[in-house]
Amino acid sequence: MKPEEIFDQDKSSNINTFEEGDRIVRVERAPFKQTTYNENLGIEVDVIKHTDGSYLGEEMEFLGIFNRQICLRKIKPLWGDGITKLHIDQWQGGWQKYVIPNFEINKEDAVE
């Protein structure tokens, strides 16, 4: 893969587009929303309270969705079996297939 191809990849995908065994990576922060009543507008609105950058750039294996939980296995866990469960409401979007870039360097272009 050429360096410019990395930036041409599709934007983030919904977790439902992946199949069991796919290697995926988190590419966007997860928004945590709260519905509040806006007195000025007289309606309920969703407000992003904070965003979570956990798992950004970390290669994971998609195991499936069970009981509204996204089940993933970390490829290189620091401890335990590496199984992670995330609630689908907050973590549904912001994923891509994991790509290992292959940057080929010409020996003539390399700086010694």
ChimeraX commands (.cxc) that place a marker at each C-alpha (Angstrom):
marker #1 position 0.00,0.00,0.00 radius 0.5
marker #1 position 1.33,3.40,-0.97 radius 0.5
marker #1 position 1.33,6.16,1.67 radius 0.5
marker #1 position -1.24,8.25,-0.23 radius 0.5
marker #1 position -3.64,5.26,-0.33 radius 0.5
marker #1 position -3.90,5.25,3.45 radius 0.5
marker #1 position -5.60,8.66,3.41 radius 0.5
marker #1 position -7.95,7.61,0.59 radius 0.5
marker #1 position -9.59,4.87,2.66 radius 0.5
marker #1 position -13.26,5.18,3.43 radius 0.5
marker #1 position -14.27,7.19,6.44 radius 0.5
marker #1 position -15.31,5.27,9.52 radius 0.5
marker #1 position -17.82,2.46,9.29 radius 0.5
marker #1 position -20.65,1.20,11.43 radius 0.5
marker #1 position -19.71,-1.87,13.49 radius 0.5
marker #1 position -22.57,-3.81,11.84 radius 0.5
marker #1 position -20.65,-3.90,8.52 radius 0.5
marker #1 position -17.97,-6.27,9.83 radius 0.5
marker #1 position -17.94,-10.06,9.97 radius 0.5
marker #1 position -16.63,-12.39,12.66 radius 0.5
marker #1 position -12.83,-12.60,12.47 radius 0.5
marker #1 position -12.32,-9.24,10.75 radius 0.5
marker #1 position -9.36,-7.23,12.03 radius 0.5
marker #1 position -10.66,-3.76,12.88 radius 0.5
marker #1 position -9.40,-0.53,14.44 radius 0.5
marker #1 position -11.07,2.40,16.17 radius 0.5
marker #1 position -10.58,5.62,14.13 radius 0.5
marker #1 position -12.92,8.09,15.87 radius 0.5
marker #1 position -13.58,9.01,19.47 radius 0.5
marker #1 position -16.82,7.58,20.90 radius 0.5
marker #1 position -19.40,10.26,21.81 radius 0.5
marker #1 position -21.33,9.84,25.05 radius 0.5
marker #1 position -24.63,11.68,24.73 radius 0.5
marker #1 position -27.31,12.72,27.17 radius 0.5
marker #1 position -30.82,13.86,26.29 radius 0.5
marker #1 position -31.76,17.11,28.04 radius 0.5
marker #1 position -34.67,19.51,27.78 radius 0.5
marker #1 position -33.82,22.86,26.17 radius 0.5
marker #1 position -36.11,25.48,27.73 radius 0.5
marker #1 position -35.33,28.09,25.05 radius 0.5
marker #1 position -36.37,25.77,22.21 radius 0.5
marker #1 position -39.00,23.86,24.17 radius 0.5
marker #1 position -37.68,20.48,22.98 radius 0.5
marker #1 position -35.43,17.66,24.08 radius 0.5
marker #1 position -31.97,17.66,22.50 radius 0.5
marker #1 position -29.01,15.27,22.56 radius 0.5
marker #1 position -25.92,16.83,24.13 radius 0.5
marker #1 position -22.47,15.25,23.87 radius 0.5
marker #1 position -21.20,15.14,27.46 radius 0.5
marker #1 position -17.73,13.81,26.60 radius 0.5
marker #1 position -15.87,11.66,24.09 radius 0.5
marker #1 position -13.77,8.59,24.77 radius 0.5
marker #1 position -10.60,7.88,22.81 radius 0.5
marker #1 position -10.06,4.38,24.17 radius 0.5
marker #1 position -8.90,1.80,21.62 radius 0.5
marker #1 position -7.95,4.41,18.98 radius 0.5
marker #1 position -5.42,2.82,16.61 radius 0.5
marker #1 position -5.46,-0.52,18.44 radius 0.5
marker #1 position -5.77,-3.63,16.26 radius 0.5
marker #1 position -8.67,-5.84,17.39 radius 0.5
marker #1 position -10.52,-8.90,16.13 radius 0.5
marker #1 position -14.29,-8.55,15.74 radius 0.5
marker #1 position -16.05,-11.47,17.46 radius 0.5
marker #1 position -19.66,-10.34,16.97 radius 0.5
marker #1 position -22.51,-8.52,18.65 radius 0.5
marker #1 position -24.28,-10.28,21.51 radius 0.5
marker #1 position -26.89,-8.80,23.87 radius 0.5
marker #1 position -26.25,-5.27,22.52 radius 0.5
marker #1 position -22.54,-5.67,23.35 radius 0.5
marker #1 position -19.77,-5.41,20.74 radius 0.5
marker #1 position -17.37,-8.25,21.50 radius 0.5
marker #1 position -13.74,-7.76,20.47 radius 0.5
marker #1 position -10.44,-9.50,21.13 radius 0.5
marker #1 position -7.30,-7.42,21.49 radius 0.5
marker #1 position -4.56,-8.78,19.23 radius 0.5
marker #1 position -1.79,-7.94,21.70 radius 0.5
marker #1 position -3.39,-7.87,25.18 radius 0.5
marker #1 position -1.31,-6.66,28.11 radius 0.5
marker #1 position -3.03,-9.15,30.42 radius 0.5
marker #1 position -5.85,-11.69,30.41 radius 0.5
marker #1 position -7.53,-13.10,27.32 radius 0.5
marker #1 position -7.96,-9.66,25.71 radius 0.5
marker #1 position -11.75,-9.97,25.33 radius 0.5
marker #1 position -13.43,-6.55,25.44 radius 0.5
marker #1 position -17.18,-5.82,25.49 radius 0.5
marker #1 position -18.47,-2.37,24.54 radius 0.5
marker #1 position -22.10,-1.20,24.62 radius 0.5
marker #1 position -23.36,-0.75,21.06 radius 0.5
marker #1 position -25.16,2.56,21.76 radius 0.5
marker #1 position -21.92,4.47,22.39 radius 0.5
marker #1 position -19.47,2.47,20.26 radius 0.5
marker #1 position -21.42,1.63,17.08 radius 0.5
marker #1 position -19.70,4.04,14.67 radius 0.5
marker #1 position -16.07,5.03,14.17 radius 0.5
marker #1 position -14.44,1.75,13.01 radius 0.5
marker #1 position -12.37,0.69,9.98 radius 0.5
marker #1 position -10.75,-2.51,8.80 radius 0.5
marker #1 position -7.22,-2.69,10.15 radius 0.5
marker #1 position -4.55,-2.17,7.48 radius 0.5
marker #1 position -0.85,-2.81,7.88 radius 0.5
marker #1 position 0.86,-0.28,5.62 radius 0.5
marker #1 position 3.75,-1.49,3.49 radius 0.5
marker #1 position 6.06,1.45,2.92 radius 0.5
marker #1 position 8.64,0.36,0.42 radius 0.5
marker #1 position 11.87,2.35,0.66 radius 0.5
marker #1 position 14.30,2.49,-2.23 radius 0.5
marker #1 position 17.90,2.09,-1.13 radius 0.5
marker #1 position 18.83,5.05,-3.32 radius 0.5
marker #1 position 16.30,7.27,-1.52 radius 0.5
marker #1 position 17.34,6.17,1.99 radius 0.5
marker #1 position 19.42,8.56,4.03 radius 0.5
marker #1 position 22.37,7.01,5.78 radius 0.5
marker link #1:1,2 radius 0.2
marker link #1:2,3 radius 0.2
marker link #1:3,4 radius 0.2
marker link #1:4,5 radius 0.2
marker link #1:5,6 radius 0.2
marker link #1:6,7 radius 0.2
marker link #1:7,8 radius 0.2
marker link #1:8,9 radius 0.2
marker link #1:9,10 radius 0.2
marker link #1:10,11 radius 0.2
marker link #1:11,12 radius 0.2
marker link #1:12,13 radius 0.2
marker link #1:13,14 radius 0.2
marker link #1:14,15 radius 0.2
marker link #1:15,16 radius 0.2
marker link #1:16,17 radius 0.2
marker link #1:17,18 radius 0.2
marker link #1:18,19 radius 0.2
marker link #1:19,20 radius 0.2
marker link #1:20,21 radius 0.2
marker link #1:21,22 radius 0.2
marker link #1:22,23 radius 0.2
marker link #1:23,24 radius 0.2
marker link #1:24,25 radius 0.2
marker link #1:25,26 radius 0.2
marker link #1:26,27 radius 0.2
marker link #1:27,28 radius 0.2
marker link #1:28,29 radius 0.2
marker link #1:29,30 radius 0.2
marker link #1:30,31 radius 0.2
marker link #1:31,32 radius 0.2
marker link #1:32,33 radius 0.2
marker link #1:33,34 radius 0.2
marker link #1:34,35 radius 0.2
marker link #1:35,36 radius 0.2
marker link #1:36,37 radius 0.2
marker link #1:37,38 radius 0.2
marker link #1:38,39 radius 0.2
marker link #1:39,40 radius 0.2
marker link #1:40,41 radius 0.2
marker link #1:41,42 radius 0.2
marker link #1:42,43 radius 0.2
marker link #1:43,44 radius 0.2
marker link #1:44,45 radius 0.2
marker link #1:45,46 radius 0.2
marker link #1:46,47 radius 0.2
marker link #1:47,48 radius 0.2
marker link #1:48,49 radius 0.2
marker link #1:49,50 radius 0.2
marker link #1:50,51 radius 0.2
marker link #1:51,52 radius 0.2
marker link #1:52,53 radius 0.2
marker link #1:53,54 radius 0.2
marker link #1:54,55 radius 0.2
marker link #1:55,56 radius 0.2
marker link #1:56,57 radius 0.2
marker link #1:57,58 radius 0.2
marker link #1:58,59 radius 0.2
marker link #1:59,60 radius 0.2
marker link #1:60,61 radius 0.2
marker link #1:61,62 radius 0.2
marker link #1:62,63 radius 0.2
marker link #1:63,64 radius 0.2
marker link #1:64,65 radius 0.2
marker link #1:65,66 radius 0.2
marker link #1:66,67 radius 0.2
marker link #1:67,68 radius 0.2
marker link #1:68,69 radius 0.2
marker link #1:69,70 radius 0.2
marker link #1:70,71 radius 0.2
marker link #1:71,72 radius 0.2
marker link #1:72,73 radius 0.2
marker link #1:73,74 radius 0.2
marker link #1:74,75 radius 0.2
marker link #1:75,76 radius 0.2
marker link #1:76,77 radius 0.2
marker link #1:77,78 radius 0.2
marker link #1:78,79 radius 0.2
marker link #1:79,80 radius 0.2
marker link #1:80,81 radius 0.2
marker link #1:81,82 radius 0.2
marker link #1:82,83 radius 0.2
marker link #1:83,84 radius 0.2
marker link #1:84,85 radius 0.2
marker link #1:85,86 radius 0.2
marker link #1:86,87 radius 0.2
marker link #1:87,88 radius 0.2
marker link #1:88,89 radius 0.2
marker link #1:89,90 radius 0.2
marker link #1:90,91 radius 0.2
marker link #1:91,92 radius 0.2
marker link #1:92,93 radius 0.2
marker link #1:93,94 radius 0.2
marker link #1:94,95 radius 0.2
marker link #1:95,96 radius 0.2
marker link #1:96,97 radius 0.2
marker link #1:97,98 radius 0.2
marker link #1:98,99 radius 0.2
marker link #1:99,100 radius 0.2
marker link #1:100,101 radius 0.2
marker link #1:101,102 radius 0.2
marker link #1:102,103 radius 0.2
marker link #1:103,104 radius 0.2
marker link #1:104,105 radius 0.2
marker link #1:105,106 radius 0.2
marker link #1:106,107 radius 0.2
marker link #1:107,108 radius 0.2
marker link #1:108,109 radius 0.2
marker link #1:109,110 radius 0.2
marker link #1:110,111 radius 0.2
marker link #1:111,112 radius 0.2
view
